[in-house]
Amino acid sequence: MKKQLIVGALVVSLVGFSGTLATQAFGLGSVLKIGGVGVVVSKFGEQLNDFLNKLLMKEGVGTDYATKVVPVLSVGGGGYVGAAQVVGPSEQVEQVKAVGQIEAGFNGNLFRAKALIPIDAESITNMHRIQGVGVSAIIDVRF
């Protein structure tokens, strides 16, 4: 039910923002997956962060460091591909705007690696790593 409300709110927002939906030449699924993740994270980031912190505390692996949920950006593609919780000293965590994801194959693609880097921008241009901050959780967003 909650998922349907979120998707419904996103659709209404997109229709209101972009004018008449029927005249637009784009796939709604693509818009929701790329732009929708950023909207969902900005709207529900604090709630997701609280949920994760409670879950990790319940399992006995919580932290005393600051945490925050931010969108994940595909460095190769430039779009939002999910969300992540970052963890570290409060001053550094406040600087994190997104997590950059870099993917590459190794040894003839026998191995596939995803590097997750806390960054200071919501864009892949002119981004910088925030030192001392790590990724503690990955959040999948289904549409």
Secondary structure, DSSP 8 states (H G I E B T S, - for coil): -HHHHHHHHHHHHHHHHHS-GGG--S-HHHHHHHHHHHHHHHHHHHHHHHHHHHHHHHTT---SSEEEEEEEEETTT-SEEEEEEEEE-HHHHHH--EEEEEEEEETTTTEEEEEEEEES-SSSTT--B-TT-EEEEEE----
